[in-house]
Amino acid sequence: MSFKVRIAGADRTIEVPTGATILWSALEQGVDYPFGCQSGNCGACKSHLVSGEVTMEGYSEFALSEEEKERGLILACRAVPWEDCEVAWLEEDDLIVHPRRILSCKVVGLDDATHDIKRVRLAIESGGPFDFSAGQFASVTFAGCAPRDYSMANVPGDPVLEFHVRRSAGGTVSAYVAERLKVGDSVRVEGPFGTSYLRESHRGPIIAVAGGSGMAPIKSIVERALAQKLPQHIHLYFGVRTERDLYLHDHFAALAKRHDTLHFTPVLSEAVNGSRRTGLVHEAVARDFDELDGCKAYLAGPPVMVEAATKMFEQRGMRRIDIHADAFYTAAEMAQAGKKTGAEL
């Protein structure tokens, strides 16, 4: 048994088997539905339920608030129809869709960014060109490992892809990268994915907040904005636990010296003294800004950081549509939630 679901944005009607989600069925039938995490945590597939009834599987309130649900919004990745329906994904004036590629790559660079983060550089050998927007991610498969989602840290157009892989407890893929990956190894990359990318037509201030290896997509976003000579000020906050978790400090400090529109602020949550800002990274932003209306926010890092920052931004006047976020989940968190894919911190 199945139900018919009309997707207004694609002008298509698809068949959704009983118990399947709208997003899964749409992607299986070749519809380019906007999506990100596919697990109810990012909000990229947020849609209007025009007609019909669906059941929503578990999801994060960050991705879909109670107020949005009451207004008839759903997450296509968690929506299971129980009758014929019509849905319409949220439209954006600057929505960009890049061709999805499957790339064969080779490891050409491998070094320690911190005590638990490896910086992996991959040269594309076949399957390109690989076009993406700064802030997007790809599904990366190392030899003998399950695929994992990692954000590109390089700017679009670079011939070498850069990923930051943090070793996490129970993370078999991150352990493989830390212990066994070597220069010359072959790697499969598929993408790009995600909607938390730089909106280059926006001219208001940018608030970029990274936590841990969430610096990867934020690095791409900030460097792309500077390369494009976007005129607005960019306020980059990097939240880590201690000094040894801080990386790329000299790089961004040097960029800030060359570009008077870039302001870089490291924040240490567990430091008790020293010259750094201390505390939670979103609280540092709150201390610096009373009003955030008209700003764009780009967030990447642990889910607790992303959710706390999102709530604070909204309290300070930022519209939800102006908050673009990637919550990075560990392999253990993904397994506990029953998710099929996800990024390792």
N, C-alpha and C positions, 0 to 999 in steps of 0.2 A: 504494500500500500504506500502511496505517496501523495503529496499535496502540491498544488501548483502555486508558485510564488512569482509574482511579477516584480521585476526590478526596474523601477522607473528610470534611474540614471543610465541604465544600459539598454532600455527599451527591449527587454528580454523577459520571457516567462520560462522559468526552469521547473524541473521536477525535484522535489525534496523528499527523500525516503523518510518513512516514519522513524523518529528518533535522531535524525541527522540535523545538523545546524544549517542555517541559511548560507553562511559564508562557505562552509566546506562544500556544500552542493554547488554553489555558484562557481567556485574555483575549479571544481571537478568538471564543470560544463563550459569552461573557457571564458567566464565573465571576469573582467579585470576589476574586481571589487576592491575598494581600498581596505587594507588591513595591515596589521603590524604583528603583535605577539600571538594572535590566534588563541588566547587563553583568558580573555576577559580582564586584562590588566592595563591596556594602553589607551583604549578609546578610539583607535584609528578607524574601526569599522562601525562607528556609531551611526545609526540610521533612524529615520522616521518610520514608524509602523503606520502606514496609511490606512490599511484595513486588515481585518483578520485577527487571529489570536495566536500568541506564541507563549511558550514557557521558557523562562530564562534560567539557564544553568548558573552555577556559582561564578561570581565576578567581583572585581574590586570596586568599591564606591568611588575611588579615584577615577576610574574609567567611565562610570555612569552613576551620577548622583541620584538621590531619591527624587529631587525636584525635576531632573531631566526625565526620569522614568514616568513621573506623573504627567509630564507633557507629551508622552507617547514615544519617547526615544528608546531604542533598544541597541544591544550590541549584536551584530549579525553573527559573530563567532560563538555566541552563547545562546542564540535564539533558535528554539526548536518549534516549528509550526505544528498546530493541531487542527488547522483548517486551511483552506486556500487563503493566501495573503497577498498584500502588495506592500513593498518597502521602497524607500528612497534614501540613498546614502546622503550624508551632508555634503553640500557643495562648497568648494572654495574657489575663489577667482584664480588663485595661483596653484591649483592642484597639478602636479607634474607626474607623469607616468613614463618611466624609462623601460626599454625592452629588457625582458628578463634573460639573462645569459647563464650558461653553464661553462665555467672556465677551467682549463687545466693550467695549474700554476706550479712554480718551483720556488722553494725557500731560498732566498738570496741574502737574507739578513736575520740574525737571531741574537738578541742580547737582553740583559736584565735591566728593566726600567726601575724596578725596586726589588726588595727581597722576595716578593711573591708575584710580580708581574713580568711576564716576558713580552718583549716587543718583537713581533714576527713580521717580516717583510717578504712579500710574494711577487715574483715576476710572472706576468701572464704569458703563457706559451701558446695557448690556442683558445678559441671561443670568443675572443673580443671582437669589437671594442666594448669596453665595460663602462657605460655611462651611468652615473648616479648623482644624486644631490647630496651636498654636505649634510651629514647627520644620519644617513641611511645605514643599513646593515646588510650582511650577507650570511648565508648558510655555508659554513666552512667544514669540510670533512678531511681529517687527517687519516693516514693509512691505518686501517683496522679499527677506527673509532666511529662512534655515532656522530651525525652532523650536529653542530652547535652554531648558534647565531652570535656573530661578533660584528661590531660596528667598524666601519672604515675610519681610520684616523688620518689618512692622507686626504688631500683635496682632490676633487674631481679633475681628471685629466692627467694625473701623475701616472707614469708607466709602471710604478711599483705600488702594490697595495700594502697598507700597514694595519696590523691588528694588535690590540693589547689584550693579552690573555692572563687573567689573574688566577692563581692556583687557589682552589676552594676545597674545603673539607668534603670528601666524598666525590669530588669532581674527577672522574676518570679521564676525561678529555684534557682538562687543564693539567693533570698529573703527567699525561703523555707529553704534552708540550714542554713541561718543565724538565722532564727527565730524559726523554727519548728523541724528540724532534731534532733534526740536524739540517744544516745547510745542504741543499741539493735534493731534499725530499720532495716528492710530488704531493700536491694538495688540490682538492676539488673545491671550487667556490661557485655558489649559485646565488644570483640576486640581480638587482638590488631589491630590498624590501624596506617597508617602514614609511611613515608619513611625518616623522618628527625631524624634518629637514629645514634648512635655512630658507626663509621666505625673503627672497632677494628684492622684492618690490616694496617691502615694508620700510618705512623711513623713521619710525620711532626708535627710542633707545632699546638696546638688546641687553637682557639679563641672562647670562649663561652660567649655569650651576652644574659642576661636575663633582661626583663622589667616587673616589677610587679609580678603577679602570673605566668608569664612565667618562673619564677625560678623553677617551678615543673619539667619540662622535663630536664632542664639544670642541676638541682641537680642530677637527675638520671644518666645523661651522665657523669658528673664529678666524681661522686662516683664510677660508674662502671669502668671508666678509671683507677682510683686509685686502685680499688680492683684487677683489672687485671694486675696491675703493668706495664702499658704502659710506655715506656721510655721517651716520649717527654714531653716538658713543656706545661702546661695548663694555659692559661690566662683567668681568669673568671672575667667578668665585670657585675655588677648588678646595673641597672639603675632604680631609683625610684624618686618620687617628693621631699619628705621631710624625715626627720629622722624617723618620725612615720610610714612611709611606708616601712622601711628597716626591713627585718627579716632574720633569719638564719645567721646573721652576726657572732655571736660567734662560730657557728658550722663551718663555712668555714674558719674563722680565725684560729681555732684550727687545722683544716685539713692542712692548709697551713704551720703551724708550724711543723707538723709531716711529711709533704711531701715537699721536696725542689723543686719539679717540679711544684707545684701548686702556682699560684700567684692570689690573690683575691683583687679586686678593686671595692668598692662601689662608685657609682656616684650619686649625688643628683642634680636634675635639677632646683629646686626652692630654694635651700639654698643660702644664701648670705654671710655667714661667717662660721667659724668652721674649723675643721681639715679634713673634707671629700673633695674628689675631687668633683668639681661642673661642671654643664653644661649638655649637652646631652651626653648620654652614648656612642654613636658611635663616637662622636667627641673626647672623652677621648681615645678611641682606636686609632683614627687617630693621636693623639698627641704622642702616644707611639710607633707606627709602621710606618715606611716609606715604607716598602716593605712587602707584604703578600703572595708572590708567594710561593707555597709549603705548605701553611697552610690549615687547615680545619676550617671552621666556623660553629658553631651551634648557631642559633638565635631563641628566643622565646619571644613573647610579643606583644604589640600593633602594628597594621599594619604599622603605620607611622614610628615607630622605625625600624621595620624589613626592610622596603623599603629603608630608609635612610642608614642603615648599609650595605645593599646589594650593593647599588650604590658606597659607599665609599670603600668597600672591592674590588670591581672590579677595581676601579680607582687605588688601591694600588697593583694590579697585581694578585689578586686571581681569579681563574677560576670559572665560574658559577657552574660547576659541584661539586666544593668543598664547596659550600655554602648550608647548610642544614637548612631550616627555617620553623618555625610554626608561622603564624600570628594569634593572638588570637582576635576573634571578640566578641563584646558584643551581647546580645540578640537583642537589638534595631538595631544594624548594620546588623545583619543577616536578620531580618525581612525587613528592608529597601531595601536590595539587593535581596530579594526574595529567600534567601538560605534556604534549608530544614534542615540543621544541622549545628552545629558549636559550638565552645567553648565559654563559657562566661569568660570574664576577671575577 
